[in-house]
Amino acid sequence: MSPTEIAFEQFCLFPKERLVLKSGRPIQIGSRAFDILSVLLDHPGLVVPKQELIARVWPNTTLDEANLTVHMTNLRRALATSGATDRLIVNVPGRGYLLTASVEARTKRLNFPEPRSELIGRAGALEALSRLLSSKRFITIVGEGGIGKTSTALAVGQRAMKAFDREVYFVDLASIGDAGQLSVALRAAFSREASSGDTIRDICVALNDARVLLILDNCEHVSDLAASVALAILKSCPGVQLLATSREPLRTEGEHVYRLLSLDVPPPSSNFSTDETLGYAAARMFADCVASRLGEFDLADRDAPFIGVICRRLDGLPLGIELAARRVASFGVRGLTTRLENDLDILMGGCRREIPRHQSLKSTFDWSYALLGETERRVLRRLAVFDGVFAQRSASTLLGDIHADDSEIVDILAQLVTKCLVVALDVGGSEPSYRLLNTTRAYARKKLIEAESDLILRCRDEELSVIPALYFQADTA
């Protein structure tokens, strides 16, 4: 039986669909480059002579070796751009080319990526989502960037394998920009060819009587498209359930929204022991990340309060905690605490991660910021002047030149709350109150300085009471 997929390193090649995926995401690869790769995968660990490659890829054609070299260069560039090492395909002078990776040919799709790391502090979320799957057909996990939506969805999918007889499929929409690209990703996930030209209809027909869990990851930038696909599948396939992740709800029929919260953090205290501190998920994750980075990490009681400060400063955001842990080797725990108390910029720089928008806090917020309308961007930037909780009345004063009508300002605030960029608080007052997470505020302040420095000067000259002095001390000194 011919294999339906051929796995090597973090890649999978699908002969029938003529697709190459990296960790579930399609990569761009030319037709000839695909054929060359297919031949190399047929001979893993063996040198394939150049003339054999030419005969297999260009049958019944006389071709100069220089043409093979050009297409081989394109293939190696496509794999390298997607994270492969330079030594994946080796040129053996005078003989041919060698694929160095171990290769696994499969006749049954393995539709699910392996979890990247242990999931910390999400036991309650996993239990809640597993219960919801028993009664809801369509669930969307919603939360801000870097909160851990993908990791949580993968863990839920792993748990659901037995209930769905391993028919759990994962489709990452992060690189999807239109319906055509989504069709490619769905065909790859379900190993289906489009017989009618309508991939969604073909998949609905194929899954009509199936019991399947489909996970659609990173839907926020194509929310309308994802919503229409979800609705079509739910209406046509009674045995299919959907789990989506997004920075905002998809707002479609049958959707049940689950809001994923930050990890719990140690409360302010100078007397917490190591064990007490590690009882909080954010601190435990920080310690684990530092240990994996340094090889070991013994948390002393004298350092425990500082880790609490770090976790609170980062609002228990898993991505922020991971990025901060990488800085311990440079600054130490206490030095990192001091730096984060004054400025979060050291976390805005990058590190190497599989998902580009998670390589830094800046790239994570850039992704969310780009999805906002211009008015939403202006409002978010302005709100960064509040260094803590602010009331709706104060926001209205600050935003009066954008929207004179309070109801319009409330609507914009509600939209930003929905998009997980503003936190709505229940503080028992007579009017709504809000706050920005520290990481969101740090990003928005930078954007404000870039875009509206005139506002800063005007607010300072007029001494508006809603503008905290700390803002000017921190960012315009």
Secondary structure as the mmCIF struct_conf table of DSSP 4:
data_model
#
loop_
_struct_conf.conf_type_id
_struct_conf.id
_struct_conf.beg_label_comp_id
_struct_conf.beg_label_asym_id
_struct_conf.beg_label_seq_id
_struct_conf.end_label_comp_id
_struct_conf.end_label_asym_id
_struct_conf.end_label_seq_id
BEND BEND1 THR A 4 THR A 4
STRN STRN1 GLU A 5 PHE A 8
TURN_TY1_P TURN_TY1_P1 GLU A 9 GLN A 10
STRN STRN2 PHE A 11 PHE A 14
TURN_TY1_P TURN_TY1_P2 PRO A 15 ARG A 18
STRN STRN3 LEU A 19 LYS A 22
TURN_TY1_P TURN_TY1_P3 SER A 23 GLY A 24
STRN STRN4 ARG A 25 PRO A 26
HELX_RH_AL_P HELX_RH_AL_P1 SER A 31 ASP A 42
BEND BEND2 HIS A 43 HIS A 43
TURN_TY1_P TURN_TY1_P4 PRO A 44 GLY A 45
BEND BEND3 LEU A 46 LEU A 46
STRN STRN5 VAL A 47 PRO A 49
HELX_RH_AL_P HELX_RH_AL_P2 LYS A 50 VAL A 57
BEND BEND4 TRP A 58 TRP A 58
TURN_TY1_P TURN_TY1_P5 PRO A 59 ASN A 60
HELX_RH_AL_P HELX_RH_AL_P3 GLU A 65 THR A 81
TURN_TY1_P TURN_TY1_P6 SER A 82 GLY A 83
TURN_TY1_P TURN_TY1_P7 ASP A 86 ARG A 87
BEND BEND5 LEU A 88 LEU A 88
STRN STRN6 ILE A 89 VAL A 92
TURN_TY1_P TURN_TY1_P8 PRO A 93 ARG A 95
STRN STRN7 GLY A 96 LEU A 99
BEND BEND6 ALA A 101 ALA A 101
STRN STRN8 VAL A 103 ARG A 106
BEND BEND7 THR A 107 LYS A 108
BEND BEND8 PHE A 112 PHE A 112
HELX_LH_PP_P HELX_LH_PP_P1 PRO A 113 PRO A 115
BEND BEND9 ARG A 116 SER A 117
BEND BEND10 GLY A 121 GLY A 121
HELX_RH_AL_P HELX_RH_AL_P4 ALA A 123 LEU A 133
TURN_TY1_P TURN_TY1_P9 SER A 134 SER A 135
BEND BEND11 ARG A 137 ARG A 137
STRN STRN9 PHE A 138 VAL A 142
TURN_TY1_P TURN_TY1_P10 GLY A 145 GLY A 146
BEND BEND12 ILE A 147 ILE A 147
HELX_RH_AL_P HELX_RH_AL_P5 LYS A 149 ARG A 159
TURN_TY1_P TURN_TY1_P11 ALA A 160 ARG A 166
STRN STRN10 VAL A 168 ASP A 172
TURN_TY1_P TURN_TY1_P12 ALA A 174 SER A 175
BEND BEND13 ASP A 178 ASP A 178
HELX_RH_AL_P HELX_RH_AL_P6 ALA A 179 PHE A 190
TURN_TY1_P TURN_TY1_P13 SER A 191 SER A 191
BEND BEND14 SER A 195 GLY A 197
HELX_RH_AL_P HELX_RH_AL_P7 THR A 199 ALA A 206
TURN_TY1_P TURN_TY1_P14 LEU A 207 ASP A 209
STRN STRN11 VAL A 212 ASP A 217
HELX_RH_3T_P HELX_RH_3T_P1 GLU A 220 VAL A 222
HELX_RH_AL_P HELX_RH_AL_P8 SER A 223 SER A 236
TURN_TY1_P TURN_TY1_P15 PRO A 238 GLY A 239
STRN STRN12 VAL A 240 SER A 246
BEND BEND15 ARG A 247 GLU A 248
TURN_TY1_P TURN_TY1_P16 GLU A 253 GLY A 254
STRN STRN13 HIS A 256 ARG A 259
HELX_LH_PP_P HELX_LH_PP_P2 LEU A 260 ASP A 264
HELX_LH_PP_P HELX_LH_PP_P3 PRO A 266 PRO A 267
BEND BEND16 PRO A 268 PRO A 268
BEND BEND17 SER A 270 SER A 270
HELX_RH_AL_P HELX_RH_AL_P9 THR A 274 LEU A 278
TURN_TY1_P TURN_TY1_P17 GLY A 279 GLY A 279
BEND BEND18 TYR A 280 TYR A 280
HELX_RH_AL_P HELX_RH_AL_P10 ALA A 281 LEU A 294
BEND BEND19 GLY A 295 GLY A 295
TURN_TY1_P TURN_TY1_P18 ASP A 301 ASP A 303
HELX_RH_AL_P HELX_RH_AL_P11 ALA A 304 ARG A 313
TURN_TY1_P TURN_TY1_P19 LEU A 314 GLY A 316
HELX_RH_AL_P HELX_RH_AL_P12 PRO A 318 ALA A 325
TURN_TY1_P TURN_TY1_P20 ARG A 326 ARG A 327
HELX_RH_AL_P HELX_RH_AL_P13 VAL A 328 ASN A 342
BEND BEND20 LEU A 344 LEU A 344
HELX_RH_3T_P HELX_RH_3T_P2 ASP A 345 LEU A 347
TURN_TY1_P TURN_TY1_P21 MET A 348 MET A 348
BEND BEND21 GLY A 349 GLY A 349
BEND BEND22 GLU A 354 ILE A 355
HELX_RH_3T_P HELX_RH_3T_P3 PRO A 356 HIS A 358
BEND BEND23 GLN A 359 SER A 360
HELX_RH_AL_P HELX_RH_AL_P14 LEU A 361 ALA A 370
TURN_TY1_P TURN_TY1_P22 LEU A 371 LEU A 371
BEND BEND24 LEU A 372 LEU A 372
HELX_RH_AL_P HELX_RH_AL_P15 GLU A 374 LEU A 383
TURN_TY1_P TURN_TY1_P23 ALA A 384 VAL A 385
BEND BEND25 ASP A 387 GLY A 388
STRN STRN14 PHE A 390 ALA A 391
HELX_RH_AL_P HELX_RH_AL_P16 GLN A 392 LEU A 398
TURN_TY1_P TURN_TY1_P24 LEU A 399 ILE A 402
BEND BEND26 ALA A 404 ASP A 405
HELX_RH_AL_P HELX_RH_AL_P17 ASP A 406 THR A 418
TURN_TY1_P TURN_TY1_P25 LYS A 419 CYS A 420
BEND BEND27 LEU A 421 VAL A 422
STRN STRN15 VAL A 423 LEU A 425
BEND BEND28 GLY A 428 GLY A 428
BEND BEND29 SER A 430 GLU A 431
STRN STRN16 SER A 433 ARG A 435
HELX_RH_AL_P HELX_RH_AL_P18 ASN A 438 ALA A 451
HELX_RH_AL_P HELX_RH_AL_P19 SER A 453 GLU A 462
TURN_TY1_P TURN_TY1_P26 GLU A 463 GLU A 463
TURN_TY1_P TURN_TY1_P27 SER A 465 VAL A 466
BEND BEND30 ILE A 467 ILE A 467
HELX_RH_AL_P HELX_RH_AL_P20 ALA A 469 ASP A 475
#
